[in-house]
Amino acid sequence: MGFMDRVKQAAESAQAATSKVGVGASADQMALANKAKKLMNEGVDTPAHIDSMAATGNTDTPGGTEYVINLTVRPAGGDPYQTTTNQYVYPRTPYSEGEDVTVKVDPADATELMIFGRT
């Protein structure tokens, strides 16, 4: 096998490997991933209610669909408030309108939150 054949084979192997891990995420998808990581580390678990959900039409490689989600958040010791967030929802963990969920809220900005489970 010649040098060029090895280079071509290495490139094909790299392409095959990266196609399985979702390389090529959009800037918005990366921002949501960074937000999720921050909230996982710093967010405060808070009960909320899904008032409505609307798909944006965006999807990602693992099979999620992005939704704009309107929530009523009920912080302990505070007044309920309404806010909107967007996040990807996956078939293995679907959410629906009318459901009670747990969100993680950024302690520095109560409007920065994501759903992290059911109550």
Disulfide bonds with the S-S distance in Angstrom:
none
